[in-house]
């Protein structure tokens, strides 16, 4: 007898709890989509990830796209935002340059992102999640952690069964599919959701955590990048099993805080709680050029409308940023990041531009760039923003000018008024 057939389980399509032993199909609805695990009814931390979200929304809204490869992205110079699973068969992946994606899958239907439509669908998914538990921590527009501890009496079923039912409800009401990961902490739940896409449901229990992680590369752990993994490899750590065998004090002595982080996650130890409405950590905007730009003045012109966009988002969210970061991508796809910490938080486009322009001037030394971006971090309440600066007598005048521009735009529309450099940016 197959040992797995005796484990606790249920049918993901009709919800029938499975007898032990049982065959490969549900005895009631004959579905093969069965889930079994020794700890199935003991785990409560879930991660839900929408499958190829942007592409799924476009296919939902245009049935003629159903059996076609679809790529969501912008222009020949942009990157892939999302590729449907048909396009992925050809090797297309998110963040891949569009020219490469088109070469790999020339028959693909390419669609520019419609973020307003995707955001609306994301809100609907979130609404259904919140019907299960108030402990929903969004990670992005299309994924979130859920803590269903203590919800059994309310829903009259285990967290695992509630998550499976939620997946069916999302399919029926929103028209897209999701994959689910279930485990005893956030780190492993997120890993599990990616194991069996699309329409997946995977479980990682406490009893199998060490063995599951043992053969995984060290980069499997979030926060371990290429440079750190190269250093670890030189020291003989290429798999998490090797890290598991090391003493925590030795890793901390070699790598500091990173060593402690790696030691814990290599063992599947993650005590982070699911935090509902986790605040955004940064706000940014970027643009990819049709032609590489090396000239500083032209780059500065392109920077200004991005500063206005970030400023608008800050004001709408009633936030301010304590630091400003500049992003540049070279023609060879190398990313340069520069950051400056402000004396006081800001939400003014003019302040973002002044600091962004100063950082840009140091980098615009003849290198052609294909992308520029500006953003803010260390987000705070807008009440702390842009205080009177006696050392800069023109600061208050700039604030008043920007407030006047905002007032005109609120009444007459965004295109009703602009600074001179804004007209220059649109001409370039």
Order of alpha helices (4+ residues) and beta strands (2+ residues): beta-beta-beta-alpha-beta-beta-alpha-alpha-beta-alpha-beta-beta-alpha-alpha-beta-alpha-beta-alpha-alpha-alpha-alpha-alpha-beta-alpha-beta-beta-alpha-beta-alpha-alpha
